[in-house]
Amino acid sequence: MIKVINKKSKRRNPDNNKLFLEEYFPDVKFTLFASGKDKEVHKFTITKSILVNNTILKPGKYVILLPHEFIEYYDVKLLNRINLFSKYGLIPKIYVYNKNFIIMKYIEGDNLSDVFHKFNKQEKIKIVNKIEELISVFHKLKFVHGDLTIANVLITSTGKLYIIDPNELIKDYEFDIYKQGDIEDLAYIREKYNL
């Protein structure tokens, strides 16, 4: 039997995410995974399928992003386009994307900013070149990241890279402005680490 969680999407108070999670997902245990100036990220595991906003989440590990600001722009078409990136293996798959939160697949790995110092110069150059390849796919699909730093990259134990913070993806009409920003961000990474 699938548990149904399909509450009305009211404005979430970002100052009390714990209460929101307890009310919205009463039987799910969340662990704070990361917290930043613009969001909280919690990870959770479910052992039985649940239905969240018309999407079935099968047993497994997930993360939920709770932006500090209400997500003003969202729609199914955008979600489908963003999930093209998960099909290419560029970002973790997004399952639920609404005004209050984003639920995506949990990827076992490290934030690149936490481990980048462990790599030698040649490995760092290779990693940054791979990030550039991934971002070029974003650009081919008429999306940009908008805040490209090594803190927005996840690296697995096998060396696979994922671009994270998908809420930074923006709409087509801003493409030309922000594409140049991604290119400048890559140049800044290379300059900062003398690559």
CYANA upper distance limits for C-alpha pairs under 8 A (distance plus 0.5 A):
  1 MET  CA     49 SER  CA      8.23
  2 ILE  CA     48 LYS  CA      7.66
  2 ILE  CA     49 SER  CA      5.81
  2 ILE  CA     50 ILE  CA      5.68
  2 ILE  CA     51 LEU  CA      7.08
  3 LYS  CA     48 LYS  CA      8.49
  3 LYS  CA     49 SER  CA      7.24
  3 LYS  CA     50 ILE  CA      5.15
  3 LYS  CA     51 LEU  CA      6.54
  4 VAL  CA     50 ILE  CA      6.27
  4 VAL  CA     51 LEU  CA      5.11
  4 VAL  CA     52 VAL  CA      6.98
  5 ILE  CA     24 TYR  CA      7.80
  5 ILE  CA     25 PHE  CA      7.61
  5 ILE  CA     50 ILE  CA      7.47
  5 ILE  CA     51 LEU  CA      6.07
  5 ILE  CA     52 VAL  CA      5.36
  5 ILE  CA     53 ASN  CA      7.32
  6 ASN  CA     51 LEU  CA      7.69
  6 ASN  CA     52 VAL  CA      5.99
  6 ASN  CA     53 ASN  CA      5.43
  6 ASN  CA     54 ASN  CA      7.66
  7 LYS  CA     24 TYR  CA      7.64
  7 LYS  CA     53 ASN  CA      8.14
  9 SER  CA     99 LYS  CA      7.67
  9 SER  CA    100 ASN  CA      7.70
 10 LYS  CA    100 ASN  CA      8.40
 11 ARG  CA     70 PHE  CA      7.71
 11 ARG  CA     99 LYS  CA      8.19
 11 ARG  CA    100 ASN  CA      7.30
 12 ARG  CA     17 ASN  CA      8.20
 12 ARG  CA     20 PHE  CA      7.31
 12 ARG  CA     70 PHE  CA      8.05
 12 ARG  CA    100 ASN  CA      6.56
 13 ASN  CA     17 ASN  CA      7.34
 13 ASN  CA     20 PHE  CA      8.08
 14 PRO  CA     66 LEU  CA      8.13
 14 PRO  CA     67 PRO  CA      7.94
 14 PRO  CA     68 HIS  CA      5.68
 14 PRO  CA     69 GLU  CA      7.73
 15 ASP  CA     68 HIS  CA      8.43
 16 ASN  CA     20 PHE  CA      7.02
 17 ASN  CA     21 LEU  CA      6.63
 17 ASN  CA     66 LEU  CA      7.99
 18 LYS  CA     22 GLU  CA      6.72
 19 LEU  CA     23 GLU  CA      6.65
 20 PHE  CA     24 TYR  CA      6.42
 21 LEU  CA     25 PHE  CA      5.97
 21 LEU  CA     26 PRO  CA      7.75
 21 LEU  CA     30 PHE  CA      8.38
 22 GLU  CA     26 PRO  CA      5.32
 22 GLU  CA     27 ASP  CA      8.27
 22 GLU  CA     28 VAL  CA      8.27
 28 VAL  CA     44 PHE  CA      7.70
 28 VAL  CA     45 THR  CA      8.18
 28 VAL  CA     46 ILE  CA      7.58
 29 LYS  CA     44 PHE  CA      6.71
 29 LYS  CA     45 THR  CA      8.06
 30 PHE  CA     42 HIS  CA      6.38
 30 PHE  CA     43 LYS  CA      6.24
 30 PHE  CA     44 PHE  CA      5.43
 30 PHE  CA     45 THR  CA      8.50
 31 THR  CA     42 HIS  CA      5.73
 31 THR  CA     43 LYS  CA      5.85
 31 THR  CA     44 PHE  CA      6.94
 32 LEU  CA     40 GLU  CA      7.89
 32 LEU  CA     41 VAL  CA      6.64
 32 LEU  CA     42 HIS  CA      4.82
 32 LEU  CA     43 LYS  CA      7.00
 33 PHE  CA     40 GLU  CA      8.25
 33 PHE  CA     41 VAL  CA      5.89
 33 PHE  CA     42 HIS  CA      5.34
 33 PHE  CA     43 LYS  CA      6.43
 34 ALA  CA     40 GLU  CA      6.42
 34 ALA  CA     41 VAL  CA      5.52
 34 ALA  CA     42 HIS  CA      7.36
 35 SER  CA     39 LYS  CA      6.52
 35 SER  CA     40 GLU  CA      4.90
 35 SER  CA     41 VAL  CA      6.63
 36 GLY  CA     40 GLU  CA      6.78
 37 LYS  CA     68 HIS  CA      8.43
 38 ASP  CA     67 PRO  CA      6.38
 38 ASP  CA     68 HIS  CA      5.79
 38 ASP  CA     69 GLU  CA      7.84
 39 LYS  CA     65 LEU  CA      7.22
 39 LYS  CA     66 LEU  CA      5.97
 39 LYS  CA     67 PRO  CA      4.60
 39 LYS  CA     68 HIS  CA      5.60
 40 GLU  CA     65 LEU  CA      6.41
 40 GLU  CA     66 LEU  CA      5.66
 40 GLU  CA     67 PRO  CA      6.90
 40 GLU  CA     68 HIS  CA      8.02
 41 VAL  CA     63 VAL  CA      7.09
 41 VAL  CA     64 ILE  CA      6.18
 41 VAL  CA     65 LEU  CA      5.08
 41 VAL  CA     66 LEU  CA      6.72
 42 HIS  CA     63 VAL  CA      6.00
 42 HIS  CA     64 ILE  CA      5.84
 42 HIS  CA     65 LEU  CA      7.16
 43 LYS  CA     61 LYS  CA      7.80
 43 LYS  CA     62 TYR  CA      6.22
 43 LYS  CA     63 VAL  CA      4.68
 43 LYS  CA     64 ILE  CA      6.80
 43 LYS  CA    106 TYR  CA      7.76
 44 PHE  CA     61 LYS  CA      6.38
 44 PHE  CA     62 TYR  CA      5.96
 44 PHE  CA     63 VAL  CA      6.60
 44 PHE  CA     64 ILE  CA      8.40
 45 THR  CA     59 PRO  CA      7.79
 45 THR  CA     60 GLY  CA      6.05
 45 THR  CA     61 LYS  CA      4.93
 45 THR  CA     62 TYR  CA      6.71
 46 ILE  CA     58 LYS  CA      8.07
 46 ILE  CA     59 PRO  CA      5.50
 46 ILE  CA     60 GLY  CA      6.07
 46 ILE  CA     61 LYS  CA      7.19
 47 THR  CA     58 LYS  CA      8.40
 47 THR  CA     59 PRO  CA      5.14
 47 THR  CA     60 GLY  CA      7.13
 48 LYS  CA     58 LYS  CA      7.14
 48 LYS  CA     59 PRO  CA      5.64
 49 SER  CA     56 ILE  CA      7.05
 49 SER  CA     57 LEU  CA      5.95
 49 SER  CA     58 LYS  CA      4.88
 49 SER  CA     59 PRO  CA      5.93
 50 ILE  CA     56 ILE  CA      6.16
 50 ILE  CA     57 LEU  CA      5.80
 50 ILE  CA     58 LYS  CA      7.24
 51 LEU  CA     55 THR  CA      5.87
 51 LEU  CA     56 ILE  CA      4.87
 51 LEU  CA     57 LEU  CA      6.63
 52 VAL  CA     56 ILE  CA      6.82
 52 VAL  CA     57 LEU  CA      7.69
 52 VAL  CA     96 VAL  CA      7.85
 53 ASN  CA     96 VAL  CA      7.67
 55 THR  CA     95 TYR  CA      7.42
 55 THR  CA     96 VAL  CA      7.39
 57 LEU  CA     95 TYR  CA      8.08
 61 LYS  CA    105 LYS  CA      7.04
 61 LYS  CA    106 TYR  CA      5.86
 62 TYR  CA    103 ILE  CA      7.28
 62 TYR  CA    104 MET  CA      6.17
 62 TYR  CA    105 LYS  CA      5.08
 62 TYR  CA    106 TYR  CA      4.84
 63 VAL  CA    103 ILE  CA      6.22
 63 VAL  CA    104 MET  CA      5.95
 63 VAL  CA    105 LYS  CA      6.71
 63 VAL  CA    106 TYR  CA      5.92
 64 ILE  CA    101 PHE  CA      7.05
 64 ILE  CA    102 ILE  CA      6.04
 64 ILE  CA    103 ILE  CA      4.91
 64 ILE  CA    104 MET  CA      6.92
 65 LEU  CA    101 PHE  CA      6.04
 65 LEU  CA    102 ILE  CA      5.60
 65 LEU  CA    103 ILE  CA      6.94
 66 LEU  CA    100 ASN  CA      7.13
 66 LEU  CA    101 PHE  CA      5.44
 66 LEU  CA    102 ILE  CA      7.42
 67 PRO  CA     71 ILE  CA      7.83
 67 PRO  CA    100 ASN  CA      7.86
 67 PRO  CA    101 PHE  CA      7.30
 70 PHE  CA     99 LYS  CA      6.51
 70 PHE  CA    100 ASN  CA      6.63
 71 ILE  CA     98 ASN  CA      7.72
 71 ILE  CA     99 LYS  CA      5.13
 71 ILE  CA    100 ASN  CA      6.87
 71 ILE  CA    101 PHE  CA      8.34
 72 GLU  CA     99 LYS  CA      6.99
 73 TYR  CA     99 LYS  CA      8.25
 74 TYR  CA     78 LEU  CA      7.11
 74 TYR  CA     79 LEU  CA      8.05
 74 TYR  CA     97 TYR  CA      7.74
 74 TYR  CA     98 ASN  CA      6.89
 74 TYR  CA     99 LYS  CA      7.49
 75 ASP  CA     79 LEU  CA      6.92
 75 ASP  CA     98 ASN  CA      8.31
 76 VAL  CA     80 ASN  CA      6.65
 77 LYS  CA     81 ARG  CA      6.74
 78 LEU  CA     82 ILE  CA      6.53
 79 LEU  CA     83 ASN  CA      6.57
 79 LEU  CA     94 ILE  CA      8.18
 79 LEU  CA     97 TYR  CA      7.33
 80 ASN  CA     84 LEU  CA      7.11
 81 ARG  CA     85 PHE  CA      8.06
 82 ILE  CA     86 SER  CA      7.96
 82 ILE  CA     94 ILE  CA      8.46
 82 ILE  CA    166 PRO  CA      8.26
 82 ILE  CA    169 LEU  CA      8.45
 83 ASN  CA     87 LYS  CA      6.98
 83 ASN  CA     93 LYS  CA      6.67
 83 ASN  CA     94 ILE  CA      6.86
 84 LEU  CA     88 TYR  CA      6.99
 85 PHE  CA     89 GLY  CA      6.75
 85 PHE  CA     90 LEU  CA      5.63
 85 PHE  CA     91 ILE  CA      6.27
 85 PHE  CA    138 PHE  CA      7.98
 86 SER  CA     90 LEU  CA      5.93
 86 SER  CA     91 ILE  CA      5.34
 86 SER  CA     92 PRO  CA      6.01
 86 SER  CA     93 LYS  CA      5.46
 86 SER  CA     94 ILE  CA      8.22
 87 LYS  CA     93 LYS  CA      8.27
 89 GLY  CA    162 TYR  CA      7.65
 90 LEU  CA    134 LEU  CA      6.96
 90 LEU  CA    161 LEU  CA      7.84
 90 LEU  CA    162 TYR  CA      5.61
 90 LEU  CA    163 ILE  CA      6.39
 91 ILE  CA    162 TYR  CA      5.46
 91 ILE  CA    163 ILE  CA      5.63
 91 ILE  CA    164 ILE  CA      6.57
 91 ILE  CA    166 PRO  CA      8.03
 92 PRO  CA    104 MET  CA      6.84
 92 PRO  CA    105 LYS  CA      6.04
 92 PRO  CA    106 TYR  CA      7.67
 92 PRO  CA    107 ILE  CA      7.37
 92 PRO  CA    162 TYR  CA      7.44
 92 PRO  CA    164 ILE  CA      7.98
 93 LYS  CA    104 MET  CA      5.99
 93 LYS  CA    105 LYS  CA      5.89
 94 ILE  CA    102 ILE  CA      7.66
 94 ILE  CA    103 ILE  CA      6.45
 94 ILE  CA    104 MET  CA      4.63
 94 ILE  CA    105 LYS  CA      6.97
 95 TYR  CA    102 ILE  CA      8.08
 95 TYR  CA    103 ILE  CA      6.07
 95 TYR  CA    104 MET  CA      5.92
 95 TYR  CA    105 LYS  CA      8.02
 96 VAL  CA    101 PHE  CA      8.14
 96 VAL  CA    102 ILE  CA      5.94
 96 VAL  CA    103 ILE  CA      5.43
 96 VAL  CA    104 MET  CA      7.54
 97 TYR  CA    101 PHE  CA      6.73
 97 TYR  CA    102 ILE  CA      5.01
 97 TYR  CA    103 ILE  CA      7.08
 98 ASN  CA    102 ILE  CA      6.88
107 ILE  CA    156 THR  CA      8.28
108 GLU  CA    156 THR  CA      6.85
109 GLY  CA    154 LEU  CA      6.80
109 GLY  CA    155 ILE  CA      5.96
109 GLY  CA    156 THR  CA      4.67
109 GLY  CA    157 SER  CA      6.77
110 ASP  CA    114 ASP  CA      7.40
110 ASP  CA    115 VAL  CA      7.61
110 ASP  CA    154 LEU  CA      6.10
110 ASP  CA    155 ILE  CA      5.89
110 ASP  CA    156 THR  CA      6.84
111 ASN  CA    115 VAL  CA      7.52
111 ASN  CA    150 ILE  CA      8.32
111 ASN  CA    151 ALA  CA      6.68
111 ASN  CA    152 ASN  CA      7.88
111 ASN  CA    153 VAL  CA      6.59
111 ASN  CA    154 LEU  CA      5.12
111 ASN  CA    155 ILE  CA      6.81
112 LEU  CA    116 PHE  CA      6.00
112 LEU  CA    150 ILE  CA      6.06
112 LEU  CA    151 ALA  CA      6.44
112 LEU  CA    152 ASN  CA      8.08
112 LEU  CA    153 VAL  CA      6.04
112 LEU  CA    154 LEU  CA      5.96
112 LEU  CA    155 ILE  CA      6.35
113 SER  CA    117 HIS  CA      8.45
113 SER  CA    150 ILE  CA      5.77
113 SER  CA    151 ALA  CA      5.30
113 SER  CA    153 VAL  CA      8.28
114 ASP  CA    151 ALA  CA      8.40
115 VAL  CA    119 PHE  CA      8.06
116 PHE  CA    124 LYS  CA      7.78
119 PHE  CA    123 GLU  CA      6.20
119 PHE  CA    124 LYS  CA      6.48
120 ASN  CA    124 LYS  CA      6.69
121 LYS  CA    125 ILE  CA      6.71
121 LYS  CA    195 LEU  CA      7.58
122 GLN  CA    126 LYS  CA      6.77
123 GLU  CA    127 ILE  CA      6.67
124 LYS  CA    128 VAL  CA      6.65
124 LYS  CA    195 LEU  CA      8.03
125 ILE  CA    129 ASN  CA      6.57
125 ILE  CA    195 LEU  CA      6.51
126 LYS  CA    130 LYS  CA      6.70
127 ILE  CA    131 ILE  CA      6.76
128 VAL  CA    132 GLU  CA      6.73
128 VAL  CA    186 LEU  CA      8.18
128 VAL  CA    189 ILE  CA      8.43
128 VAL  CA    190 ARG  CA      8.06
129 ASN  CA    133 GLU  CA      6.85
130 LYS  CA    134 LEU  CA      6.77
130 LYS  CA    161 LEU  CA      8.39
131 ILE  CA    135 ILE  CA      6.66
131 ILE  CA    161 LEU  CA      8.03
132 GLU  CA    136 SER  CA      6.60
132 GLU  CA    186 LEU  CA      7.68
133 GLU  CA    137 VAL  CA      7.13
134 LEU  CA    138 PHE  CA      7.19
134 LEU  CA    163 ILE  CA      8.40
135 ILE  CA    139 HIS  CA      6.79
135 ILE  CA    144 VAL  CA      7.85
135 ILE  CA    145 HIS  CA      8.14
135 ILE  CA    182 ASP  CA      8.36
136 SER  CA    140 LYS  CA      6.67
137 VAL  CA    141 LEU  CA      6.84
138 PHE  CA    142 LYS  CA      6.90
138 PHE  CA    143 PHE  CA      5.61
138 PHE  CA    144 VAL  CA      6.34
138 PHE  CA    145 HIS  CA      8.17
139 HIS  CA    143 PHE  CA      5.70
139 HIS  CA    144 VAL  CA      6.37
139 HIS  CA    179 LYS  CA      7.56
142 LYS  CA    172 ASP  CA      6.79
142 LYS  CA    175 PHE  CA      7.02
143 PHE  CA    169 LEU  CA      6.90
143 PHE  CA    170 ILE  CA      6.92
143 PHE  CA    171 LYS  CA      7.53
143 PHE  CA    172 ASP  CA      7.11
143 PHE  CA    175 PHE  CA      6.81
143 PHE  CA    179 LYS  CA      8.41
144 VAL  CA    169 LEU  CA      6.30
144 VAL  CA    170 ILE  CA      7.00
144 VAL  CA    175 PHE  CA      7.03
144 VAL  CA    178 TYR  CA      6.83
144 VAL  CA    179 LYS  CA      6.14
144 VAL  CA    182 ASP  CA      7.41
145 HIS  CA    166 PRO  CA      8.02
145 HIS  CA    168 GLU  CA      6.08
145 HIS  CA    169 LEU  CA      5.43
145 HIS  CA    170 ILE  CA      7.70
145 HIS  CA    178 TYR  CA      8.32
145 HIS  CA    182 ASP  CA      7.22
146 GLY  CA    168 GLU  CA      6.30
146 GLY  CA    169 LEU  CA      7.11
146 GLY  CA    170 ILE  CA      7.97
146 GLY  CA    178 TYR  CA      6.46
146 GLY  CA    179 LYS  CA      8.20
146 GLY  CA    181 GLY  CA      7.14
146 GLY  CA    182 ASP  CA      6.73
147 ASP  CA    152 ASN  CA      8.23
147 ASP  CA    168 GLU  CA      7.22
147 ASP  CA    182 ASP  CA      7.78
147 ASP  CA    185 ASP  CA      8.18
148 LEU  CA    152 ASN  CA      6.81
148 LEU  CA    182 ASP  CA      6.61
148 LEU  CA    185 ASP  CA      6.33
148 LEU  CA    186 LEU  CA      7.80
149 THR  CA    153 VAL  CA      7.77
149 THR  CA    185 ASP  CA      7.36
149 THR  CA    186 LEU  CA      8.29
149 THR  CA    189 ILE  CA      7.65
150 ILE  CA    189 ILE  CA      8.24
152 ASN  CA    163 ILE  CA      6.50
152 ASN  CA    164 ILE  CA      5.56
152 ASN  CA    165 ASP  CA      6.72
153 VAL  CA    161 LEU  CA      7.09
153 VAL  CA    162 TYR  CA      6.15
153 VAL  CA    163 ILE  CA      5.17
153 VAL  CA    164 ILE  CA      6.06
154 LEU  CA    161 LEU  CA      6.11
154 LEU  CA    162 TYR  CA      5.54
154 LEU  CA    163 ILE  CA      6.85
154 LEU  CA    164 ILE  CA      7.15
155 ILE  CA    159 GLY  CA      6.21
155 ILE  CA    160 LYS  CA      6.08
155 ILE  CA    161 LEU  CA      5.16
155 ILE  CA    162 TYR  CA      7.00
156 THR  CA    160 LYS  CA      5.81
156 THR  CA    161 LEU  CA      7.15
165 ASP  CA    169 LEU  CA      8.50
170 ILE  CA    174 GLU  CA      7.43
170 ILE  CA    175 PHE  CA      8.01
171 LYS  CA    175 PHE  CA      7.42
174 GLU  CA    178 TYR  CA      6.83
175 PHE  CA    179 LYS  CA      6.29
176 ASP  CA    180 GLN  CA      7.30
177 ILE  CA    181 GLY  CA      7.57
178 TYR  CA    182 ASP  CA      6.95
179 LYS  CA    183 ILE  CA      7.03
180 GLN  CA    184 GLU  CA      6.70
181 GLY  CA    185 ASP  CA      6.53
182 ASP  CA    186 LEU  CA      6.81
183 ILE  CA    187 ALA  CA      6.87
184 GLU  CA    188 TYR  CA      6.61
185 ASP  CA    189 ILE  CA      6.77
186 LEU  CA    190 ARG  CA      6.82
187 ALA  CA    191 GLU  CA      6.64
188 TYR  CA    192 LYS  CA      6.40
189 ILE  CA    193 TYR  CA      6.72
190 ARG  CA    194 ASN  CA      6.26
190 ARG  CA    195 LEU  CA      5.20
191 GLU  CA    195 LEU  CA      6.76
